[in-house]
């Protein structure tokens, strides 16, 4: 996986799978390296062949989720550039997050301690720059309306509501995940996008720029994903 030798990658993926499962089930604070090693079927020392500390291991869990999140979006954009339209992109990513337990737990606030630690990760500056460039590209190509005040705030509030509603209050006749994504797409399309979307050439150009922006995040993520230092700490 991700350009590492298969034996090391397979072992690391088992460790990351175990860490992700236990973190969602027990919470970051309660999970130990011993727990993870036992769940992965390896010795504790083997974990430290990949990551020096518990913090680095859990950062790797998050980084792997981020790679999957970004590569899913990139794959969809390459397959169909019109996925760059905000309602399609946002609903696609909504489905990705809700099908990944760690991402869902992070975004719904079920892993608050891990959230705080992830905000300090080494790739944070690159991510903030990518977000700013993303907004600039989307606005420049006319993919968002130009008459909505505080557009990005409204857009973030809309998305946050869809991610958090189920955790805040019971919802009568709650729709399934696909229907929720459809409802989110409908709101974004009619509240934040122009009535007439840009033409195919503009859409293709915007998609190409977005692909370039998010492609640039993958190499530093891959560099962080696997460690090789055996120093033992917990």
C-alpha positions in Angstrom: 0.0 0.0 0.0 1.1 3.6 -0.7 4.5 2.6 -2.2 5.8 0.7 0.8 7.2 -2.9 0.6 4.2 -5.3 0.8 5.3 -7.1 4.0 5.9 -3.9 5.9 2.7 -2.3 4.5 0.6 -5.3 5.4 1.9 -5.3 8.9 1.4 -1.6 9.3 -2.1 -1.8 7.9 -3.0 -4.4 10.5 -1.7 -2.1 13.2 -3.6 0.9 11.8 -6.8 -1.2 11.5 -6.5 -2.3 15.1 -5.8 1.2 16.3 -8.7 2.7 14.4 -11.1 0.0 15.6 -10.1 0.3 19.2 -10.1 4.1 19.1 -13.7 4.3 17.8 -14.8 1.7 20.3 -12.9 2.8 23.4 -11.6 6.3 22.8 -8.1 7.6 22.3 -7.2 8.0 26.0 -8.1 4.4 26.9 -6.3 2.6 24.1 -2.7 1.4 24.8 0.0 0.2 22.5 -0.4 -3.2 24.2 -4.1 -3.3 23.3 -3.3 -2.4 19.7 -0.5 -5.0 19.4 -2.8 -7.7 20.8 -5.6 -6.8 18.5 -3.2 -6.9 15.5 -1.7 -10.2 16.5 1.8 -8.9 16.9 4.3 -8.0 19.7 4.4 -4.6 21.2 7.9 -4.0 20.0 6.8 -4.5 16.4 4.5 -1.5 16.7 7.6 0.6 17.5 9.3 -0.6 14.3 6.8 1.7 12.5 6.0 4.5 15.0 8.1 5.8 17.9 5.1 7.0 20.0 1.5 6.4 20.5 0.8 10.0 19.2 2.7 9.2 16.0 0.7 6.0 15.6 -2.6 7.8 15.9 -1.5 10.5 13.6 -0.8 7.8 11.1 -4.4 6.5 11.6 -5.7 9.9 10.8 -3.3 10.4 7.8 -4.4 7.1 6.3 -8.0 8.2 6.6 -7.1 11.5 5.0 -5.4 9.8 2.1 -8.4 7.6 1.5 -10.7 10.7 1.7 -8.6 12.7 -0.8 -7.9 9.8 -3.2 -11.6 9.0 -3.3 -12.4 12.6 -4.3 -9.5 12.6 -6.9 -10.7 9.4 -8.4 -14.3 10.8 -8.8 -13.0 14.0 -10.3 -10.8 12.1 -12.8 -13.7 9.9 -13.7 -16.2 12.7 -14.1 -15.0 16.4 -13.9 -18.6 17.6 -13.1 -18.1 16.1 -9.6 -16.3 19.5 -9.0 -19.8 21.1 -8.8 -20.2 21.9 -5.1 -23.4 19.9 -4.6 -21.8 16.8 -6.1 -18.5 17.1 -4.4 -19.9 17.8 -0.9 -22.5 15.0 -1.1 -19.7 12.6 -2.4 -17.5 13.5 0.6 -20.4 13.2 3.0 -20.8 9.6 1.9 -17.1 8.9 2.2 -16.9 10.3 5.8 -20.0 8.4 7.0 -18.7 5.1 5.6 -15.4 5.6 7.5 -15.8 5.1 11.3 -12.7 7.1 12.2 -13.6 10.1 10.0 -17.2 10.0 11.2 -16.1 9.9 14.8 -13.7 12.8 14.3 -16.2 15.0 12.6 -19.0 14.3 15.0 -16.9 15.1 18.0 -16.7 11.6 19.4 -12.9 11.7 19.6 -12.3 15.2 21.1 -8.9 14.5 22.5 -7.7 13.1 19.2 -9.3 16.0 17.4 -7.1 18.4 19.4 -3.9 16.4 18.8 -4.6 16.2 15.0 -4.9 20.0 14.8 -1.2 20.1 15.7 0.0 17.7 13.1 2.9 18.5 10.8 0.7 18.7 7.6 -1.7 21.2 9.1 -0.1 24.2 7.2 -0.4 22.4 3.9 -4.0 21.6 4.5 -4.9 25.2 5.3 -3.2 26.4 2.2 -5.0 23.8 0.1 -8.3 24.9 1.5 -7.7 28.5 0.7 -6.6 27.6 -2.8 -9.7 25.4 -3.2 -12.0 28.3 -2.3 -10.2 30.6 -4.7 -10.5 28.2 -7.6 -14.2 27.5 -7.0 -15.0 31.2 -6.8 -12.9 32.2 -9.7 -14.6 29.6 -12.0 -18.1 30.7 -10.9 -19.0 27.4 -9.2 -20.4 29.3 -6.3 -22.9 32.2 -6.4 -21.5 35.7 -6.0 -24.4 37.2 -4.2 -24.4 35.2 -0.9 -22.8 37.0 2.0 -20.5 35.0 4.2 -20.9 32.1 1.7 -18.2 29.9 3.2 -19.6 30.3 6.7 -23.0 29.3 5.5 -21.7 26.4 3.5 -19.7 25.1 6.5 -22.7 25.5 8.8 -24.9 23.6 6.3 -22.5 20.7 6.1 -21.9 20.7 9.9 -25.6 20.4 10.5 -25.8 17.3 8.3 -22.9 15.7 10.1 -24.0 16.5 13.6 -27.8 16.4 13.6 -28.0 12.7 14.4 -25.8 13.2 17.5 -27.9 16.1 18.8 -31.5 15.0 18.7 -33.6 12.0 17.5 -35.0 12.6 14.0 -38.4 11.2 13.1 -38.5 9.1 10.0 -34.7 9.4 9.6 -33.7 8.9 6.0 -31.0 6.4 5.0 -27.4 7.6 4.2 -28.0 8.0 0.5 -31.1 10.1 1.0 -29.3 12.3 3.5 -26.5 12.9 0.9 -29.2 13.7 -1.7 -30.8 16.2 0.7 -27.5 17.9 1.3 -26.8 18.1 -2.4 -30.2 19.7 -3.0 -29.6 22.4 -0.4 -26.1 23.2 -1.6 -27.2 23.3 -5.3 -30.1 25.7 -4.7 -28.6 27.8 -1.9 -25.0 28.3 -3.0 -24.6 27.6 -6.7 -25.6 29.8 -9.6 -28.9 28.9 -11.3 -27.0 28.1 -14.6 -23.8 26.2 -14.0 -20.7 27.0 -15.9 -20.1 25.2 -19.2 -18.1 22.0 -19.6 -14.8 23.7 -20.4 -14.9 25.8 -17.3 -15.9 22.7 -15.2 -13.1 20.7 -16.7 -10.6 23.5 -16.0 -11.8 23.8 -12.4 -11.6 20.1 -11.8 -8.0 20.0 -13.1 -7.0 22.7 -10.7 -8.6 21.0 -7.8 -6.9 17.7 -8.7 -3.6 19.5 -8.7 -4.2 21.1 -5.3 -5.2 17.9 -3.6 -2.6 15.8 -5.4 0.0 18.0 -3.7 -1.2 16.8 -0.2 -0.6 13.1 -0.9 3.3 13.0 -0.9 3.7 14.6 2.6 0.9 12.3 3.9 2.7 9.3 2.5 5.9 10.4 4.1 4.3 10.6 7.5 2.2 7.4 7.2 4.9 4.9 8.0 7.8 5.3 10.5 10.9 3.2 11.0 12.4 4.3 14.3 12.4 1.7 17.1 12.6 4.0 20.1 10.0 2.7 22.7 7.7 5.1 24.3 3.9 5.1 25.2 
